[in-house]
């Protein structure tokens, strides 16, 4: 599965659990980037953040038999990072997303907002 296809599958997993403010950062043209895409979303509670993460893992596995290379943040459920190597999914609690401002850190990336 290509990085673009994987991004779309990750978005589907996010949408299944009503994630909000879904954004895709295309990092392929950004110098020194370590992945092709970031897919970022927000959840309203730690329970929703965990559900979104579980949904992404399930949908990606069903679509391409892939599991994340690494996953972090499931202990505190404020920011879960799921690294699929070419695509990294970030699931934030809303206030943590505003605090870290990850979209601003990658200002050179092409940004696509997903309408839900």
Secondary structure as UniProt FT lines:
FT   HELIX           3..16
FT   TURN            17..18
FT   STRAND          20..26
FT   TURN            28..29
FT   TURN            31..32
FT   STRAND          37..43
FT   HELIX           46..64
FT   STRAND          70..72
FT   TURN            74..76
FT   STRAND          79..83
FT   STRAND          87..93
FT   HELIX           94..100
FT   HELIX           102..105
FT   TURN            106..108
FT   STRAND          110..113
//
